[in-house]
């Protein structure tokens, strides 16, 4: 008969009782030390504070490349954690795997790190939760899932990380999570934020450089009592340019300030399908009425930009304006529907055939053409043009006119141009 012990098959008939007993004793010892976090020091079950490394001057220094599995509420009793390189902190559930530190100053961060620090399924509760500063350590990143901050007056600082991503996480009665230094992507996906009255939940100060994007998607914010849900200082540097501040399908409620600093009409903003705030749009309008500036026609049949002083709509987004020109400032190339109406007449002679076209970057678009011929009395004729074009950043739209009968001047008295994304 054979027995399987310690991953080896032992033939009981060929093994003495003493030898078999020694093997069983050895296996039992290995089970005992495994339960006490050995012989694998890189994975440790934390059932009490004593399972952590011994504090030194109030600091519990976690090992490099080690994983600490929090099994329940662990009170650090006035001490704090400093993570090592690639320290991982996980738990079974953020509902009951909690880190607190009774007696630790509320202004002292419970968890500090200068390295990548993966976390899963835990809750941190303390006056100040974090001090994460990877300055001097390149290529550090944070990727958290199921991490909650509860009753943290200051969630704390995240600085100089390549990326910061939170998924299925929450800030509950917590605020003042601040990002600084240079960070690539700061992303929140399916997260819940219930802030603190009078406080800012997520804070992006002027000293922050974002090399890729700030992105919050499929998440909810509750801001009340004078709180601000998200504050992005207008002086934040977005290295990747336009539409790098992204809110998509985000719900805001509570009645306080939802987006401070940069708002929907900023060229850096891309807000879509959000509730409680104004969403961004790629749309522009310009017009004039009773214009008296003539177009000096020099060559019959040649298109020239319509002259006159246009006014931009106050609702324009992603478009800048100069006279008879709307310039796209958005960061994403899109298809746009363009419509224009023009009322014009011939200044010197009657019975003049005129043509109007929409132009992109100074080149007229043939499929937008509209023609009309003035009457014997030279009355104004009305034109309606439309087309669909693709616009990239800094592409511009204008309206041109041509005299197909002679080289006499023309006068467009009314003009209205609308550009809107075909979304």
N, C-alpha and C positions, 0 to 999 in steps of 0.2 A: 504494500500500500504506500502511496506517495502523498505528501502534503506540500502545498505551495506556501512558502514562507519567505518573506523579504524578496519577492520577485524571482525566487529560484526554486526549482523543484528538488525536493530532498527525499530520497528513498529511505523510508523509516526502517526497512529491514536491513539496510546497509549502514545505518547511522546509529551510533551508541546513544543511550539515553542522555548521557552527559553532554555529547555534542549537540543533540537536538535541544536540550535545555539551554545551552549557551546561545544558540541561534535565536531561540524565542526571547531570551533575556535581552539580547542585543536589539531585536526588533522592538521590544517593549520600551527600551531606553530611547530609541529613535522616535517613537510615537510621543513619548513624554517631552523630549526636547522640542519636537515640532509644535506641540501645543504651547510651548513657552517661547515661540518665535525663533526657534533654531531647529535644524542647522542652516536654514535659509534666512540670513539676516536682512535680505532685500525685501522681504514681505513680512509685515508685522501686524497682527491683530491688536487693536487698541481697545481693551475692555475697561481700562482705568488710566488715570494720568501716569501711574507708575510704569505702564507699558511703553511710554515714550522714553527717549534718552533722559538721563538725569539732568535737571536744570542746573545751569551755572550762572550765578548772578541774575536770576530771574529769566534766563533765556534757555529754551529747549531747542537745541540745534539738531535738525533732522538730517539724516544721512543722505549722501549723494546716491542717486539711482535707486532709492528705496521707495517702497509703497507702504503706506500706513492706512489700514482699513479700520475706520471708526465704527464701532458696533452699537453705540448708544450715546447719550449725552455725556460728554467728557468735560469736566470742569478743571481748568488748568490752575485754579486757585492762586491767581495773581501773577503767574508766569505767562510767557508768550512764546510763539513758535517762530523760528527762523529756518526757512527751507534751504536745503542744499541744492546742488545741481541736479535737475530732473527729478526732484522729489515729487511723488504722486500721493495725493490725499483722496481717498474714496470712502464711501459708506454704502450701506444697503439701501437707505432711503433718506431723503432730506427731511422727512417727517419726524424721524426719531434718531438720526445720527447727527449730533449737534456739538459744536465747539463753543464753549464759553470760558471766561476766566474771571471768577469772582475775586474782586480786590485789585485787579489790574486797572490802572488809570484809564479813564474813558478817552483820553487824548492819545494814548499809546496803542499802536496797531497790534491786534492779536496775532496777525500773520504777516511776516515780512519775507521778501525774496528778491534776489537779483537775477533769477534764472527762470527758465520755463518751469511752470508748475501746474500740471494737469490736475483737475479736481472733478469729482463725480459724486452726485447724490449725497450732499451734506448741507448743513446749515451752519452759518456763523452768526453769533449774536454777541455784539459788544459795541461800546460807544464808538470806537474806531476799529474797523475790521481789517483794512489792508494797508500795506506800504510796499508796493511792488515797483521796483526801480531797476531796470536792466541796463542802466548806463554803464558802458564799458564792457558789456558782454553781448557780442553780436549774435544775431540769428536766434534770439529768444522769442518764444511765442506762448500764448495762453489760450487754451481750448477747454471750456468748461461745459458740463452738461448736468442739469438737475441741481445746480448750486443756488442756494437761497441765502439772502442776507435779511435778517429779521431784527427789527428794533435797533438798527445801526444808525445813529445820528450822522455819522460820517462813514460811508462805506470805504472811502479812502482813495489812494493814488495808484494809478497805473501809468508808468512812464517808460518810454523808449523800448517798446516791444515791437517785433516785426509784425505780429498780428495779435488781435484780441477778439475772441469769439465766445459768446455765451448763447447756449441753446437750451430751451425749456428751463430757464432759470427765473428767479424772481428777486426783486427788492421789495420787501414787505415792511411798511412803516419805516422805510429807510431812505436816505438821501445822500447827496454830496459825494457821488462817485465821479472822480475827476481824472481826466486823461491829459497827459502832458508829454513834452519832448517830441520825438518823432515816432509815429506809429503808422504801419502800412494800412491795414483794414481794421476798423473797429466795428464789429458786427453783433447784432442781437437778433435772434430768430425765435419766435414763439415764446416771448418773455412777458412777464407781468411786472409792472412798476406801480406800487402805491406809495406815494411820497410822504413828506412831512410838511405840515403847514409852514409857510414862510420860507421853505428851503428849496434848493434846486436839486432835482433828482439826478440827472446826468449833466455834467458840466464839462464843456470843451473851451478852455481859456485861450486868450490871444497868443500865448506862447506855444501852442500846439501846432505841429506840422503833420498833416495827413498825406501820406504819399500815394494812397490809393482812394479810400472812401470811408465815410461813416455810413453805415447801413443798418436800419432797423426795419424788420419785416414781420408781418403777422403777429404783432404784439399790442399790448394795451397799457395805457398810462392813466392813473388817477391823480390829478393835481387839484388841491383844494386849499382854501384858507391863505391865499396869497403865494402859493407855491409856484414853481416853474418846472414843468416836466423835463424839457430839454433846452439847454442854453448853449448855442454855438456862437462864440464871439465873432463878429464880422472880420476880425483881424486874423482868424485861423488861416494858416497857409494850406491850401489844397494844391499839392504838386501836380495832380492829374487834371486840374482845371475844372471846367464847367460840369454841373450835375454830379458832383462827388458827394453831396450830402443827400442821402436817399432815405425817404420814408415811404414804405409801400404797405398798404393794408394795415394801417396802425389806427387804433381807436383811442381817442382822447376824451376824458370825461372829468367831472369834478368842479368845473366852473372857474378855475384859476388860469394862469398863463400856460399855454401848451408848448409853444415854440418861441423862445426868446432869442434875441440877436438876429441871426440870419432867418428870414422867413420865406414864405412860398415864392415871392417875387424876386428872390436873389438868383443870380445866374448860376450859383453853385447848387441850388436846391432842385431836387426832383421828388415831389410829393405826389403820390398816385393812390387813389382808392382809399384815402384816409377819411376818418370821421372826426368831426370836431374842429378841424382846421381847414383852411382853404388849400385845395390841391393846386399844383402847378399845371400850367398849360403852355404849349408852344403856339402862341397866337400874336398877331400884330395887325394894327390898323393905322392908316394915315389918310388925311383928307385935306382938301381946301374947298372954299366956297367963294364965289364972286371974285375969282382971281383975275387980275388985270395984266399979268406979265405975259407978253407974247413969246411965241417960239419963233426965232429968226430962221426961217427956212432958207438954206443956201443951195440945195440941190433937190430937184423934183424927184419924188419917190424914195428918198433916203430917210430912214427913221432917225429921229432925234428925241432925246429925253425931254419930257414935258417940263416946262419951266413954271415956277411958282413956289410959294411958301406953304408947305404942308404942315399939318399939326398931327402929332401922334396921340393915339388913345391912351387914357390913363390906365386902361386895363391890359396894356401890352405886357407880355411875358416872353422872355428869350429872344426879344428883338430890340435892337437899338435903332434910332431914327435920325436921319438928316433929311433935307428937302427932297421929296420924291424918292426916298430910299429907305427900305427896311432891311437891316442886316441881322442875320441869324446868329445869335450868340450861344445857342445851346451846344452841348458837348456830344450829342448823339445825332448821327446822320439819319434824317427821316424824310418821308414823302409828305409834301404839303399841297393842299388845295388852295389855289390862288384865284381870287375874283376881283375884277376892277370894273368900275363904271366911270365914264368920262362924258362930259358935255363940252363940245368945242364948236368953233366956227372959223370961217375964213375971214381974214381981216380986210383984205383989199378987193378981192373979186368974189363973185358968187358962182354957184354951180361948180363947186370944187369937191373932188372926191378925196376923202381923208381916210387914213387907216391907223388904227391903234393896236398896239401889241404890248403884252407883258414881256419884260426883259429880265434875264438872270445874269448877273455879273457883267452887265453891259451888252449882252447879246440877246436880241429879240427872239421870241419863241413863236414859230410860225403857226402852231396849232391854237394859239390864243388870239389870233387876229380877228378884228371886227372892223367893218367898213361902213361908211355912210357918205352921202353926197348932199352938200348944202343946197338949199332952194335958191330960186332967183332973188329972193329977198335976203339971203345970207344968214338965215336964222341958225341958232344952235342945233347941232345934231347930237343924239345920244348914242353912246357905245357901251356894250357890255362884253367883257372879255373874261375868259377863265382857262385854267390849265392846271396840270398836276406836275410838280417838279420835285426832285430830290435836292435837299439843302444840307450841306455840311457847315461846320463852324466857319463864320465870316463870309459865307455866300450872301449876296444881296439881291433884292428885287426892286425894280423900278417900272415905270410906265412910259412908253415911247409913242410918238405920233409921226405920221408922214403925210406930205401933200403930194398926191399922185397926179395932180392936174398942172401945177406950175410951181414956181419957186417963191411964191408969196407967203408972208407970215401967216401963222395960225394962232388961235387963242383958245386954250382949254380953260373954261371958267369954273368948272366943277370937276372934282376928282375924288374917288373913294376906292381904296385898295385894302383888301383883307387877305391875310395869309394865316392859314391854320393847319396844324398837323392832321394828317389823314389817319387818326387813331380810332 
